Amino acid sequence: MRLAFMGTPDFAVPALRALHQAGHDIVTVYSQPPRPAGRGKKLRPSPVQVAAEELGIPVRTPRSLRRDTAEHAYFRDLKLDVAVVAAYGLLLPVAMLDAPTRGCLNIHASLLPRWRGAAPIQAAILAGDRESGVTIMQMDAGLDTGPMLLRDHVALTDHTTATTLHDDLAAMGGRLIVDVLNRPACPGTPQPDTGVTHVQRLSREDGRIDWTRPATDIDRQVRALTPWPGTFTTLEGQVIKIGAVSPAPGTVHAAAGTVVDDHLLVACGGGTTLRITRLQRPGRGMMDAADFLRGQAIAPGTRFGVETPGD
């Protein structure tokens, strides 16, 4: 099948490789432009661009598509059977949605209509969902509103992290999109009107830990937002990144954020507690709590998250 692939981050790479391995004629790949990265701010191509170039597929990196009529015409003239979209990050105008014979298909990392939007993997963990999955959707002009062509699901546990779920769903997306393209074209199943939820783009501030919340909520926050955008708290005016925590049994009577033993057991909302197991201070790498404490002891009674002027 003659197709274009449109994606940007690591999540989209397994689908690109699966389509290539299945023998589809991927005539071009669209990805967001290279971004400054690292200390030198050198332009770095996206993971999808890197993978496409390794496969010998030409790559286009327009900054915007909405009013780029020349790009619309180029896309139309490709005479595509279908376009596959996976976490591309740019909205496709109707002129491009309608150009391929079978339209544009989206690999979305949730069980639609739950978690439409930009960060469905993180949203599912944050909300304590017990399952997630991938939906292959026929794209329309709405935001993740088109008919569903195929879905599969995966169970979420109290140990699921954004990294493990991302990898599971990325592989699932590659498998499902190849399956869909092997089937005859169909109109799909309209999404139900009930159960619709949306998630906005995440920001760094979403990672700030509020110790007045229950330990289970904070645990979900850390598992959902590590490694990106990351979770953090403050300690004596320093920002401390939190890489992993573990809810602990029992209750304590201490102000939220208070360290209650020598091994980073911290009081949370409702008398609950959790233990910080990985953390990072400024200028250092992420490390296990025992290694951290050898370099910087944190005494019982110390409080995380107590703001000081200038924080």
Contacts in CASP RR format, 6 or more apart in sequence:
PFRMAT RR
TARGET T0000
AUTHOR 0000-0000-0000
METHOD contacts of the structure
MODEL  1
MRLAFMGTPDFAVPALRALHQAGHDIVTVYSQPPRPAGRGKKLRPSPVQV
AAEELGIPVRTPRSLRRDTAEHAYFRDLKLDVAVVAAYGLLLPVAMLDAP
TRGCLNIHASLLPRWRGAAPIQAAILAGDRESGVTIMQMDAGLDTGPMLL
RDHVALTDHTTATTLHDDLAAMGGRLIVDVLNRPACPGTPQPDTGVTHVQ
RLSREDGRIDWTRPATDIDRQVRALTPWPGTFTTLEGQVIKIGAVSPAPG
TVHAAAGTVVDDHLLVACGGGTTLRITRLQRPGRGMMDAADFLRGQAIAP
GTRFGVETPGD
1 24 0 8 1.000
1 25 0 8 1.000
1 81 0 8 1.000
1 82 0 8 1.000
1 181 0 8 1.000
2 24 0 8 1.000
2 25 0 8 1.000
2 27 0 8 1.000
2 78 0 8 1.000
2 79 0 8 1.000
2 80 0 8 1.000
2 81 0 8 1.000
3 19 0 8 1.000
3 24 0 8 1.000
3 25 0 8 1.000
3 26 0 8 1.000
3 27 0 8 1.000
3 80 0 8 1.000
3 81 0 8 1.000
3 82 0 8 1.000
3 83 0 8 1.000
3 84 0 8 1.000
3 100 0 8 1.000
3 181 0 8 1.000
4 26 0 8 1.000
4 27 0 8 1.000
4 28 0 8 1.000
4 29 0 8 1.000
4 30 0 8 1.000
4 75 0 8 1.000
4 78 0 8 1.000
4 80 0 8 1.000
4 83 0 8 1.000
4 84 0 8 1.000
4 100 0 8 1.000
5 12 0 8 1.000
5 15 0 8 1.000
5 16 0 8 1.000
5 19 0 8 1.000
5 26 0 8 1.000
5 28 0 8 1.000
5 29 0 8 1.000
5 30 0 8 1.000
5 48 0 8 1.000
5 52 0 8 1.000
5 57 0 8 1.000
5 83 0 8 1.000
5 84 0 8 1.000
5 86 0 8 1.000
6 29 0 8 1.000
6 30 0 8 1.000
6 31 0 8 1.000
6 83 0 8 1.000
6 84 0 8 1.000
6 85 0 8 1.000
6 86 0 8 1.000
6 88 0 8 1.000
6 90 0 8 1.000
6 92 0 8 1.000
6 104 0 8 1.000
7 16 0 8 1.000
7 29 0 8 1.000
7 30 0 8 1.000
7 31 0 8 1.000
7 32 0 8 1.000
7 46 0 8 1.000
7 48 0 8 1.000
7 85 0 8 1.000
7 86 0 8 1.000
7 87 0 8 1.000
7 88 0 8 1.000
7 89 0 8 1.000
8 31 0 8 1.000
8 32 0 8 1.000
8 46 0 8 1.000
8 47 0 8 1.000
8 48 0 8 1.000
8 87 0 8 1.000
8 88 0 8 1.000
8 89 0 8 1.000
9 46 0 8 1.000
9 47 0 8 1.000
9 48 0 8 1.000
9 87 0 8 1.000
10 47 0 8 1.000
10 166 0 8 1.000
10 170 0 8 1.000
11 86 0 8 1.000
11 87 0 8 1.000
11 109 0 8 1.000
11 166 0 8 1.000
11 169 0 8 1.000
11 170 0 8 1.000
12 47 0 8 1.000
12 48 0 8 1.000
12 86 0 8 1.000
12 87 0 8 1.000
12 88 0 8 1.000
12 107 0 8 1.000
12 170 0 8 1.000
13 47 0 8 1.000
13 48 0 8 1.000
13 51 0 8 1.000
13 170 0 8 1.000
14 170 0 8 1.000
14 171 0 8 1.000
14 173 0 8 1.000
14 174 0 8 1.000
15 84 0 8 1.000
15 86 0 8 1.000
15 107 0 8 1.000
15 170 0 8 1.000
15 173 0 8 1.000
15 174 0 8 1.000
15 177 0 8 1.000
16 26 0 8 1.000
16 29 0 8 1.000
16 48 0 8 1.000
16 51 0 8 1.000
16 52 0 8 1.000
16 55 0 8 1.000
16 86 0 8 1.000
17 51 0 8 1.000
17 55 0 8 1.000
18 173 0 8 1.000
18 174 0 8 1.000
18 175 0 8 1.000
18 177 0 8 1.000
18 178 0 8 1.000
19 26 0 8 1.000
19 84 0 8 1.000
19 174 0 8 1.000
19 177 0 8 1.000
19 178 0 8 1.000
19 181 0 8 1.000
20 26 0 8 1.000
20 55 0 8 1.000
20 57 0 8 1.000
22 178 0 8 1.000
22 181 0 8 1.000
24 181 0 8 1.000
26 55 0 8 1.000
26 57 0 8 1.000
27 57 0 8 1.000
27 58 0 8 1.000
27 78 0 8 1.000
27 80 0 8 1.000
28 57 0 8 1.000
28 58 0 8 1.000
28 59 0 8 1.000
28 60 0 8 1.000
28 78 0 8 1.000
29 48 0 8 1.000
29 49 0 8 1.000
29 52 0 8 1.000
29 57 0 8 1.000
29 58 0 8 1.000
29 59 0 8 1.000
29 60 0 8 1.000
30 59 0 8 1.000
30 60 0 8 1.000
30 61 0 8 1.000
30 62 0 8 1.000
30 88 0 8 1.000
30 90 0 8 1.000
31 45 0 8 1.000
31 46 0 8 1.000
31 48 0 8 1.000
31 49 0 8 1.000
31 52 0 8 1.000
31 59 0 8 1.000
31 60 0 8 1.000
31 61 0 8 1.000
31 88 0 8 1.000
32 46 0 8 1.000
32 61 0 8 1.000
32 63 0 8 1.000
32 88 0 8 1.000
32 89 0 8 1.000
32 90 0 8 1.000
33 61 0 8 1.000
33 62 0 8 1.000
33 63 0 8 1.000
34 43 0 8 1.000
34 44 0 8 1.000
34 45 0 8 1.000
34 46 0 8 1.000
34 49 0 8 1.000
34 61 0 8 1.000
35 43 0 8 1.000
35 44 0 8 1.000
35 46 0 8 1.000
36 42 0 8 1.000
36 43 0 8 1.000
36 44 0 8 1.000
37 43 0 8 1.000
37 44 0 8 1.000
38 44 0 8 1.000
45 53 0 8 1.000
49 59 0 8 1.000
49 61 0 8 1.000
52 58 0 8 1.000
52 59 0 8 1.000
53 59 0 8 1.000
60 71 0 8 1.000
62 68 0 8 1.000
62 71 0 8 1.000
62 90 0 8 1.000
64 90 0 8 1.000
65 71 0 8 1.000
65 72 0 8 1.000
65 90 0 8 1.000
65 91 0 8 1.000
65 92 0 8 1.000
65 93 0 8 1.000
65 96 0 8 1.000
66 91 0 8 1.000
66 93 0 8 1.000
69 95 0 8 1.000
71 96 0 8 1.000
72 93 0 8 1.000
72 95 0 8 1.000
72 96 0 8 1.000
72 99 0 8 1.000
75 83 0 8 1.000
75 95 0 8 1.000
75 96 0 8 1.000
75 99 0 8 1.000
76 95 0 8 1.000
76 96 0 8 1.000
76 99 0 8 1.000
78 99 0 8 1.000
80 99 0 8 1.000
80 100 0 8 1.000
80 101 0 8 1.000
81 100 0 8 1.000
81 101 0 8 1.000
81 102 0 8 1.000
82 100 0 8 1.000
82 101 0 8 1.000
82 102 0 8 1.000
82 103 0 8 1.000
82 104 0 8 1.000
82 105 0 8 1.000
82 181 0 8 1.000
83 96 0 8 1.000
83 99 0 8 1.000
83 100 0 8 1.000
83 103 0 8 1.000
83 104 0 8 1.000
83 105 0 8 1.000
84 104 0 8 1.000
84 105 0 8 1.000
84 107 0 8 1.000
84 177 0 8 1.000
85 92 0 8 1.000
85 104 0 8 1.000
85 105 0 8 1.000
85 106 0 8 1.000
85 107 0 8 1.000
85 139 0 8 1.000
86 106 0 8 1.000
86 107 0 8 1.000
86 173 0 8 1.000
86 177 0 8 1.000
87 107 0 8 1.000
87 109 0 8 1.000
89 118 0 8 1.000
92 104 0 8 1.000
92 139 0 8 1.000
94 141 0 8 1.000
96 104 0 8 1.000
97 103 0 8 1.000
97 104 0 8 1.000
97 139 0 8 1.000
97 140 0 8 1.000
97 141 0 8 1.000
102 185 0 8 1.000
103 138 0 8 1.000
103 139 0 8 1.000
104 138 0 8 1.000
104 139 0 8 1.000
105 136 0 8 1.000
105 137 0 8 1.000
105 138 0 8 1.000
105 139 0 8 1.000
105 149 0 8 1.000
105 177 0 8 1.000
105 180 0 8 1.000
106 136 0 8 1.000
106 137 0 8 1.000
106 138 0 8 1.000
106 139 0 8 1.000
106 144 0 8 1.000
107 134 0 8 1.000
107 136 0 8 1.000
107 173 0 8 1.000
107 174 0 8 1.000
107 176 0 8 1.000
107 177 0 8 1.000
108 120 0 8 1.000
108 134 0 8 1.000
108 135 0 8 1.000
108 136 0 8 1.000
108 137 0 8 1.000
108 144 0 8 1.000
109 120 0 8 1.000
109 121 0 8 1.000
109 132 0 8 1.000
109 133 0 8 1.000
109 134 0 8 1.000
109 166 0 8 1.000
109 169 0 8 1.000
109 170 0 8 1.000
110 116 0 8 1.000
110 120 0 8 1.000
110 121 0 8 1.000
110 123 0 8 1.000
110 124 0 8 1.000
110 132 0 8 1.000
110 133 0 8 1.000
110 134 0 8 1.000
110 135 0 8 1.000
111 131 0 8 1.000
111 132 0 8 1.000
111 133 0 8 1.000
111 135 0 8 1.000
111 151 0 8 1.000
111 153 0 8 1.000
112 135 0 8 1.000
112 137 0 8 1.000
112 144 0 8 1.000
112 148 0 8 1.000
112 151 0 8 1.000
112 191 0 8 1.000
113 144 0 8 1.000
113 145 0 8 1.000
113 191 0 8 1.000
113 192 0 8 1.000
113 195 0 8 1.000
113 196 0 8 1.000
113 197 0 8 1.000
114 120 0 8 1.000
114 124 0 8 1.000
114 129 0 8 1.000
114 195 0 8 1.000
114 196 0 8 1.000
114 197 0 8 1.000
115 123 0 8 1.000
115 124 0 8 1.000
115 197 0 8 1.000
115 198 0 8 1.000
115 199 0 8 1.000
116 143 0 8 1.000
116 144 0 8 1.000
116 145 0 8 1.000
116 196 0 8 1.000
116 197 0 8 1.000
116 198 0 8 1.000
116 199 0 8 1.000
117 143 0 8 1.000
117 144 0 8 1.000
117 198 0 8 1.000
117 199 0 8 1.000
117 200 0 8 1.000
118 199 0 8 1.000
118 200 0 8 1.000
118 201 0 8 1.000
118 202 0 8 1.000
119 199 0 8 1.000
119 200 0 8 1.000
119 201 0 8 1.000
119 202 0 8 1.000
120 132 0 8 1.000
120 199 0 8 1.000
121 132 0 8 1.000
121 162 0 8 1.000
121 165 0 8 1.000
121 166 0 8 1.000
121 169 0 8 1.000
121 224 0 8 1.000
122 162 0 8 1.000
122 199 0 8 1.000
122 202 0 8 1.000
122 224 0 8 1.000
122 225 0 8 1.000
123 197 0 8 1.000
123 199 0 8 1.000
123 224 0 8 1.000
124 132 0 8 1.000
124 156 0 8 1.000
124 165 0 8 1.000
125 156 0 8 1.000
125 160 0 8 1.000
125 161 0 8 1.000
125 162 0 8 1.000
125 165 0 8 1.000
125 220 0 8 1.000
125 223 0 8 1.000
125 224 0 8 1.000
126 220 0 8 1.000
126 221 0 8 1.000
126 224 0 8 1.000
126 225 0 8 1.000
127 220 0 8 1.000
128 156 0 8 1.000
128 220 0 8 1.000
129 156 0 8 1.000
130 155 0 8 1.000
130 156 0 8 1.000
131 153 0 8 1.000
131 154 0 8 1.000
131 155 0 8 1.000
131 156 0 8 1.000
132 153 0 8 1.000
132 154 0 8 1.000
132 156 0 8 1.000
132 165 0 8 1.000
132 169 0 8 1.000
133 151 0 8 1.000
133 152 0 8 1.000
133 153 0 8 1.000
133 154 0 8 1.000
133 169 0 8 1.000
133 172 0 8 1.000
134 151 0 8 1.000
134 152 0 8 1.000
134 169 0 8 1.000
134 172 0 8 1.000
134 173 0 8 1.000
134 176 0 8 1.000
135 148 0 8 1.000
135 150 0 8 1.000
135 151 0 8 1.000
136 148 0 8 1.000
136 149 0 8 1.000
136 150 0 8 1.000
136 151 0 8 1.000
136 173 0 8 1.000
136 176 0 8 1.000
136 177 0 8 1.000
136 180 0 8 1.000
137 144 0 8 1.000
137 146 0 8 1.000
137 147 0 8 1.000
137 148 0 8 1.000
137 149 0 8 1.000
138 146 0 8 1.000
138 147 0 8 1.000
138 148 0 8 1.000
138 149 0 8 1.000
138 187 0 8 1.000
138 188 0 8 1.000
139 146 0 8 1.000
140 146 0 8 1.000
140 147 0 8 1.000
143 198 0 8 1.000
145 191 0 8 1.000
146 190 0 8 1.000
146 191 0 8 1.000
147 187 0 8 1.000
147 188 0 8 1.000
147 189 0 8 1.000
147 190 0 8 1.000
147 191 0 8 1.000
148 188 0 8 1.000
148 189 0 8 1.000
148 190 0 8 1.000
148 191 0 8 1.000
149 180 0 8 1.000
149 186 0 8 1.000
149 188 0 8 1.000
149 189 0 8 1.000
150 176 0 8 1.000
150 179 0 8 1.000
150 180 0 8 1.000
151 176 0 8 1.000
152 172 0 8 1.000
152 175 0 8 1.000
152 176 0 8 1.000
154 165 0 8 1.000
154 168 0 8 1.000
154 169 0 8 1.000
154 172 0 8 1.000
156 165 0 8 1.000
158 219 0 8 1.000
159 223 0 8 1.000
160 223 0 8 1.000
161 223 0 8 1.000
161 224 0 8 1.000
161 226 0 8 1.000
162 223 0 8 1.000
162 224 0 8 1.000
162 225 0 8 1.000
162 226 0 8 1.000
162 227 0 8 1.000
162 228 0 8 1.000
163 226 0 8 1.000
163 227 0 8 1.000
202 225 0 8 1.000
202 228 0 8 1.000
202 229 0 8 1.000
203 229 0 8 1.000
204 229 0 8 1.000
204 230 0 8 1.000
206 225 0 8 1.000
206 229 0 8 1.000
207 221 0 8 1.000
207 225 0 8 1.000
207 229 0 8 1.000
207 230 0 8 1.000
207 231 0 8 1.000
207 232 0 8 1.000
208 231 0 8 1.000
208 232 0 8 1.000
208 233 0 8 1.000
209 218 0 8 1.000
209 221 0 8 1.000
209 222 0 8 1.000
209 231 0 8 1.000
209 232 0 8 1.000
209 233 0 8 1.000
209 242 0 8 1.000
209 304 0 8 1.000
209 305 0 8 1.000
210 218 0 8 1.000
211 218 0 8 1.000
211 233 0 8 1.000
211 256 0 8 1.000
211 257 0 8 1.000
211 266 0 8 1.000
211 267 0 8 1.000
211 268 0 8 1.000
211 269 0 8 1.000
211 304 0 8 1.000
211 305 0 8 1.000
212 256 0 8 1.000
212 268 0 8 1.000
212 269 0 8 1.000
213 221 0 8 1.000
213 268 0 8 1.000
213 269 0 8 1.000
214 268 0 8 1.000
214 269 0 8 1.000
214 270 0 8 1.000
214 272 0 8 1.000
215 245 0 8 1.000
215 247 0 8 1.000
215 248 0 8 1.000
215 268 0 8 1.000
215 269 0 8 1.000
215 272 0 8 1.000
215 273 0 8 1.000
215 274 0 8 1.000
216 247 0 8 1.000
216 272 0 8 1.000
218 245 0 8 1.000
218 268 0 8 1.000
218 274 0 8 1.000
219 245 0 8 1.000
219 246 0 8 1.000
219 247 0 8 1.000
219 274 0 8 1.000
221 231 0 8 1.000
222 231 0 8 1.000
222 242 0 8 1.000
222 243 0 8 1.000
222 244 0 8 1.000
222 245 0 8 1.000
225 231 0 8 1.000
226 242 0 8 1.000
226 243 0 8 1.000
226 244 0 8 1.000
230 241 0 8 1.000
230 243 0 8 1.000
231 241 0 8 1.000
231 242 0 8 1.000
231 243 0 8 1.000
232 239 0 8 1.000
232 240 0 8 1.000
232 241 0 8 1.000
232 242 0 8 1.000
233 239 0 8 1.000
233 240 0 8 1.000
233 242 0 8 1.000
233 257 0 8 1.000
233 304 0 8 1.000
233 305 0 8 1.000
234 240 0 8 1.000
234 304 0 8 1.000
234 305 0 8 1.000
234 306 0 8 1.000
234 307 0 8 1.000
234 308 0 8 1.000
234 311 0 8 1.000
235 298 0 8 1.000
235 302 0 8 1.000
235 304 0 8 1.000
235 305 0 8 1.000
236 302 0 8 1.000
236 308 0 8 1.000
237 307 0 8 1.000
237 308 0 8 1.000
237 310 0 8 1.000
237 311 0 8 1.000
238 281 0 8 1.000
238 282 0 8 1.000
239 282 0 8 1.000
240 279 0 8 1.000
240 280 0 8 1.000
240 281 0 8 1.000
240 304 0 8 1.000
241 279 0 8 1.000
241 280 0 8 1.000
241 286 0 8 1.000
242 276 0 8 1.000
242 278 0 8 1.000
242 279 0 8 1.000
243 277 0 8 1.000
243 278 0 8 1.000
243 279 0 8 1.000
243 280 0 8 1.000
243 286 0 8 1.000
244 276 0 8 1.000
244 277 0 8 1.000
244 278 0 8 1.000
245 274 0 8 1.000
245 275 0 8 1.000
245 276 0 8 1.000
245 277 0 8 1.000
246 274 0 8 1.000
246 275 0 8 1.000
246 277 0 8 1.000
247 272 0 8 1.000
247 273 0 8 1.000
247 274 0 8 1.000
248 265 0 8 1.000
248 273 0 8 1.000
248 274 0 8 1.000
248 275 0 8 1.000
250 272 0 8 1.000
250 273 0 8 1.000
251 270 0 8 1.000
251 271 0 8 1.000
251 272 0 8 1.000
251 273 0 8 1.000
252 260 0 8 1.000
252 267 0 8 1.000
252 271 0 8 1.000
252 273 0 8 1.000
253 271 0 8 1.000
254 260 0 8 1.000
254 267 0 8 1.000
254 271 0 8 1.000
254 301 0 8 1.000
255 267 0 8 1.000
255 303 0 8 1.000
256 267 0 8 1.000
256 268 0 8 1.000
256 269 0 8 1.000
257 266 0 8 1.000
257 267 0 8 1.000
257 268 0 8 1.000
257 303 0 8 1.000
257 304 0 8 1.000
257 305 0 8 1.000
257 306 0 8 1.000
258 266 0 8 1.000
258 267 0 8 1.000
258 301 0 8 1.000
258 302 0 8 1.000
258 303 0 8 1.000
258 304 0 8 1.000
259 265 0 8 1.000
259 266 0 8 1.000
259 298 0 8 1.000
259 299 0 8 1.000
259 300 0 8 1.000
259 301 0 8 1.000
259 302 0 8 1.000
259 303 0 8 1.000
259 304 0 8 1.000
260 266 0 8 1.000
260 267 0 8 1.000
260 273 0 8 1.000
260 300 0 8 1.000
260 301 0 8 1.000
261 300 0 8 1.000
262 293 0 8 1.000
262 299 0 8 1.000
262 300 0 8 1.000
263 275 0 8 1.000
263 289 0 8 1.000
263 290 0 8 1.000
263 293 0 8 1.000
264 275 0 8 1.000
264 276 0 8 1.000
264 277 0 8 1.000
264 279 0 8 1.000
264 289 0 8 1.000
264 293 0 8 1.000
264 298 0 8 1.000
265 273 0 8 1.000
265 274 0 8 1.000
265 275 0 8 1.000
266 273 0 8 1.000
266 274 0 8 1.000
266 275 0 8 1.000
266 276 0 8 1.000
266 304 0 8 1.000
267 273 0 8 1.000
268 274 0 8 1.000
275 289 0 8 1.000
276 289 0 8 1.000
277 288 0 8 1.000
277 289 0 8 1.000
278 286 0 8 1.000
278 287 0 8 1.000
278 288 0 8 1.000
278 289 0 8 1.000
279 286 0 8 1.000
279 287 0 8 1.000
279 289 0 8 1.000
279 292 0 8 1.000
280 286 0 8 1.000
280 287 0 8 1.000
280 292 0 8 1.000
281 292 0 8 1.000
281 296 0 8 1.000
END
